[in-house]
Amino acid sequence: MTDLPVTEVSGLSVTEVPGAPELSYTHGTSTTPLLGDTIGANLDRAIAAHPDRDALVDVPSGRRWTYAEFGTAVDEVRATGGGARSPLWLQLQADVYGCPIRRTGVDEGPAYGAALLAGVASGVFTDLEAATSSVRLRESITEPDPKRARRYDELYAIFASLYPALRDAMHALGRR
């Protein structure tokens, strides 16, 4: 158990880290500008500062995930919804993420996810891991093209270097 305050929403909770600003990624819209940081950069800082603290708690099952557990490598991405029906979109994602993409058997991702959560809450599944392990995947896998993946990495580095030079202009545009 943690002695940190917890914000609970629909059975899931987010541990509030003392001294951390309210960031829009976990608390809705805020006045803290996040344009200079990616979700990953913020997560990396939280993992480094608080690896053993609870980052997410599934209240009904009592399952807890620490910040360090969120820092594990991703070796496969799941795709669902209308965009997942496009081979071009799947290939683009595989190349950008640098890992295989697999479609779920059900295309209605948000509704299916809500049904899985309802299954946990009602006792159909013992916990989130049991619910997500029941998700069926399609046989086809979209593998990344190593050459394109390297090129996207190069282009992203250029894109990321532009932000410091354009920050003030971007904020000015956002206020108009």
C-alpha positions as a Markdown table, in Angstrom:
| # | Residue | x | y | z |
|---|---|---|---|---|
| 1 | Met | 0.0 | 0.0 | 0.0 |
| 2 | Thr | 1.1 | 3.5 | -0.6 |
| 3 | Asp | 0.5 | 6.6 | 1.6 |
| 4 | Leu | 0.2 | 8.8 | -1.4 |
| 5 | Pro | -3.2 | 10.4 | -2.2 |
| 6 | Val | -5.1 | 8.5 | -4.9 |
| 7 | Thr | -7.6 | 9.9 | -7.4 |
| 8 | Glu | -10.2 | 7.2 | -8.2 |
| 9 | Val | -12.3 | 7.2 | -11.4 |
| 10 | Ser | -14.6 | 4.3 | -12.2 |
| 11 | Gly | -12.6 | 1.7 | -10.3 |
| 12 | Leu | -9.2 | 2.8 | -11.7 |
| 13 | Ser | -7.0 | 5.2 | -9.8 |
| 14 | Val | -4.0 | 7.4 | -10.4 |
| 15 | Thr | -1.5 | 7.9 | -7.7 |
| 16 | Glu | -0.8 | 11.6 | -7.1 |
| 17 | Val | 2.9 | 12.2 | -6.9 |
| 18 | Pro | 3.8 | 14.9 | -4.3 |
| 19 | Gly | 5.3 | 18.0 | -6.0 |
| 20 | Ala | 4.3 | 16.9 | -9.5 |
| 21 | Pro | 2.3 | 19.4 | -11.5 |
| 22 | Glu | -1.1 | 18.4 | -12.7 |
| 23 | Leu | -0.4 | 17.1 | -16.2 |
| 24 | Ser | -3.1 | 16.8 | -18.8 |
| 25 | Tyr | -2.0 | 13.2 | -19.6 |
| 26 | Thr | -3.4 | 12.0 | -16.2 |
| 27 | His | -5.7 | 14.8 | -14.9 |
| 28 | Gly | -7.5 | 16.3 | -17.9 |
| 29 | Thr | -6.8 | 19.7 | -19.3 |
| 30 | Ser | -4.4 | 21.8 | -17.3 |
| 31 | Thr | -2.4 | 25.0 | -17.6 |
| 32 | Thr | 0.9 | 23.1 | -17.6 |
| 33 | Pro | 2.4 | 23.3 | -21.1 |
| 34 | Leu | 3.5 | 19.8 | -22.4 |
| 35 | Leu | 4.5 | 20.6 | -25.9 |
| 36 | Gly | 8.2 | 20.2 | -25.1 |
| 37 | Asp | 7.7 | 16.8 | -23.7 |
| 38 | Thr | 6.3 | 13.6 | -25.1 |
| 39 | Ile | 4.2 | 11.2 | -23.0 |
| 40 | Gly | 7.2 | 8.9 | -23.1 |
| 41 | Ala | 9.6 | 11.6 | -21.8 |
| 42 | Asn | 7.3 | 12.3 | -18.8 |
| 43 | Leu | 6.9 | 8.6 | -18.1 |
| 44 | Asp | 10.7 | 8.1 | -18.2 |
| 45 | Arg | 11.1 | 10.9 | -15.6 |
| 46 | Ala | 8.4 | 9.3 | -13.4 |
| 47 | Ile | 10.0 | 5.9 | -13.7 |
| 48 | Ala | 13.4 | 7.3 | -12.8 |
| 49 | Ala | 12.1 | 9.3 | -9.8 |
| 50 | His | 9.6 | 6.8 | -8.5 |
| 51 | Pro | 10.1 | 3.3 | -9.9 |
| 52 | Asp | 8.4 | 1.5 | -7.0 |
| 53 | Arg | 5.4 | 3.7 | -6.5 |
| 54 | Asp | 2.0 | 2.7 | -7.7 |
| 55 | Ala | 1.2 | 4.3 | -11.0 |
| 56 | Leu | -2.1 | 2.6 | -11.6 |
| 57 | Val | -4.4 | 0.6 | -9.3 |
| 58 | Asp | -7.3 | -1.6 | -10.4 |
| 59 | Val | -9.4 | -1.2 | -7.3 |
| 60 | Pro | -11.9 | -4.0 | -7.8 |
| 61 | Ser | -9.1 | -6.6 | -8.3 |
| 62 | Gly | -6.5 | -5.0 | -6.2 |
| 63 | Arg | -3.9 | -5.2 | -9.0 |
| 64 | Arg | -1.3 | -2.5 | -8.9 |
| 65 | Trp | 1.2 | -1.4 | -11.5 |
| 66 | Thr | 4.3 | 0.5 | -10.5 |
| 67 | Tyr | 5.9 | 3.2 | -12.6 |
| 68 | Ala | 8.8 | 0.7 | -13.4 |
| 69 | Glu | 6.3 | -1.8 | -14.8 |
| 70 | Phe | 5.1 | 0.8 | -17.3 |
| 71 | Gly | 8.7 | 1.2 | -18.5 |
| 72 | Thr | 8.9 | -2.3 | -20.0 |
| 73 | Ala | 9.7 | -2.8 | -23.7 |
| 74 | Val | 6.9 | -3.2 | -26.1 |
| 75 | Asp | 7.4 | -6.0 | -28.6 |
| 76 | Glu | 4.1 | -5.9 | -30.3 |
| 77 | Val | 1.3 | -3.3 | -30.9 |
| 78 | Arg | -2.4 | -4.2 | -31.2 |
| 79 | Ala | -4.6 | -2.4 | -33.7 |
| 80 | Thr | -8.3 | -2.1 | -33.7 |
| 81 | Gly | -11.0 | 0.1 | -35.3 |
| 82 | Gly | -11.5 | 1.4 | -38.8 |
| 83 | Gly | -7.9 | 2.4 | -39.3 |
| 84 | Ala | -6.8 | -1.1 | -38.6 |
| 85 | Arg | -8.6 | -2.2 | -41.8 |
| 86 | Ser | -6.1 | -0.3 | -43.9 |
| 87 | Pro | -2.9 | -2.2 | -44.8 |
| 88 | Leu | -1.1 | 1.1 | -45.5 |
| 89 | Trp | -2.0 | 2.5 | -42.1 |
| 90 | Leu | -0.8 | -0.8 | -40.4 |
| 91 | Gln | 2.5 | -0.7 | -42.3 |
| 92 | Leu | 3.0 | 3.0 | -41.4 |
| 93 | Gln | 2.5 | 2.2 | -37.8 |
| 94 | Ala | 4.8 | -0.8 | -37.8 |
| 95 | Asp | 7.5 | 1.3 | -39.5 |
| 96 | Val | 7.1 | 4.2 | -37.1 |
| 97 | Tyr | 6.9 | 2.1 | -33.9 |
| 98 | Gly | 9.6 | -0.3 | -35.2 |
| 99 | Cys | 7.6 | -3.4 | -34.0 |
| 100 | Pro | 5.0 | -5.8 | -35.4 |
| 101 | Ile | 1.3 | -4.8 | -35.5 |
| 102 | Arg | -1.5 | -7.3 | -34.9 |
| 103 | Arg | -5.2 | -6.7 | -35.4 |
| 104 | Thr | -7.7 | -7.8 | -32.8 |
| 105 | Gly | -10.5 | -10.1 | -33.9 |
| 106 | Val | -13.0 | -7.4 | -33.0 |
| 107 | Asp | -12.8 | -4.0 | -34.7 |
| 108 | Glu | -15.0 | -2.1 | -32.1 |
| 109 | Gly | -12.0 | -1.4 | -29.8 |
| 110 | Pro | -13.5 | 1.1 | -27.3 |
| 111 | Ala | -16.8 | -0.8 | -26.9 |
| 112 | Tyr | -15.0 | -4.1 | -26.6 |
| 113 | Gly | -12.6 | -2.7 | -24.0 |
| 114 | Ala | -15.5 | -1.4 | -22.0 |
| 115 | Ala | -17.1 | -4.8 | -22.2 |
| 116 | Leu | -13.9 | -6.4 | -20.9 |
| 117 | Leu | -13.8 | -3.9 | -18.0 |
| 118 | Ala | -17.4 | -4.7 | -17.2 |
| 119 | Gly | -16.5 | -8.4 | -17.3 |
| 120 | Val | -13.9 | -7.7 | -14.6 |
| 121 | Ala | -16.2 | -5.6 | -12.5 |
| 122 | Ser | -19.0 | -8.2 | -12.7 |
| 123 | Gly | -16.8 | -11.2 | -11.9 |
| 124 | Val | -16.8 | -12.8 | -15.4 |
| 125 | Phe | -13.0 | -12.3 | -15.4 |
| 126 | Thr | -10.9 | -12.5 | -12.2 |
| 127 | Asp | -8.8 | -9.5 | -13.2 |
| 128 | Leu | -7.6 | -7.3 | -16.1 |
| 129 | Glu | -5.0 | -9.8 | -17.2 |
| 130 | Ala | -7.5 | -12.6 | -17.5 |
| 131 | Ala | -9.8 | -10.3 | -19.5 |
| 132 | Thr | -7.1 | -9.1 | -21.9 |
| 133 | Ser | -5.8 | -12.6 | -22.4 |
| 134 | Ser | -9.2 | -13.6 | -23.8 |
| 135 | Val | -8.8 | -11.1 | -26.7 |
| 136 | Arg | -8.5 | -13.0 | -30.0 |
| 137 | Leu | -6.0 | -11.8 | -32.5 |
| 138 | Arg | -6.0 | -12.2 | -36.3 |
| 139 | Glu | -3.4 | -14.4 | -37.9 |
| 140 | Ser | -1.8 | -11.8 | -40.0 |
| 141 | Ile | 1.1 | -9.7 | -38.6 |
| 142 | Thr | 2.3 | -6.5 | -40.2 |
| 143 | Glu | 6.1 | -6.4 | -39.7 |
| 144 | Pro | 8.1 | -3.2 | -39.8 |
| 145 | Asp | 10.4 | -2.5 | -42.7 |
| 146 | Pro | 13.8 | -1.9 | -41.1 |
| 147 | Lys | 14.9 | 0.7 | -43.8 |
| 148 | Arg | 11.8 | 2.8 | -43.4 |
| 149 | Ala | 11.8 | 2.4 | -39.6 |
| 150 | Arg | 15.4 | 3.9 | -39.6 |
| 151 | Arg | 14.3 | 6.7 | -41.9 |
| 152 | Tyr | 11.3 | 7.6 | -39.6 |
| 153 | Asp | 13.7 | 7.7 | -36.6 |
| 154 | Glu | 16.0 | 10.1 | -38.5 |
| 155 | Leu | 13.1 | 12.3 | -39.5 |
| 156 | Tyr | 11.7 | 12.3 | -36.0 |
| 157 | Ala | 15.0 | 13.5 | -34.6 |
| 158 | Ile | 14.9 | 16.5 | -37.0 |
| 159 | Phe | 11.2 | 17.2 | -36.1 |
| 160 | Ala | 12.1 | 17.0 | -32.3 |
| 161 | Ser | 15.0 | 19.5 | -32.8 |
| 162 | Leu | 12.6 | 22.1 | -34.3 |
| 163 | Tyr | 10.4 | 22.5 | -31.2 |
| 164 | Pro | 12.9 | 24.7 | -29.2 |
| 165 | Ala | 13.2 | 27.1 | -32.1 |
| 166 | Leu | 9.4 | 27.2 | -32.8 |
| 167 | Arg | 8.1 | 27.0 | -29.2 |
| 168 | Asp | 7.2 | 30.7 | -28.8 |
| 169 | Ala | 5.6 | 30.9 | -32.2 |
| 170 | Met | 3.5 | 27.7 | -31.6 |
| 171 | His | 2.3 | 29.1 | -28.2 |
| 172 | Ala | 1.4 | 32.4 | -29.9 |
| 173 | Leu | -0.6 | 30.6 | -32.6 |
| 174 | Gly | -2.4 | 28.6 | -29.9 |
| 175 | Arg | -3.6 | 31.8 | -28.2 |
| 176 | Arg | -5.2 | 33.2 | -31.4 |
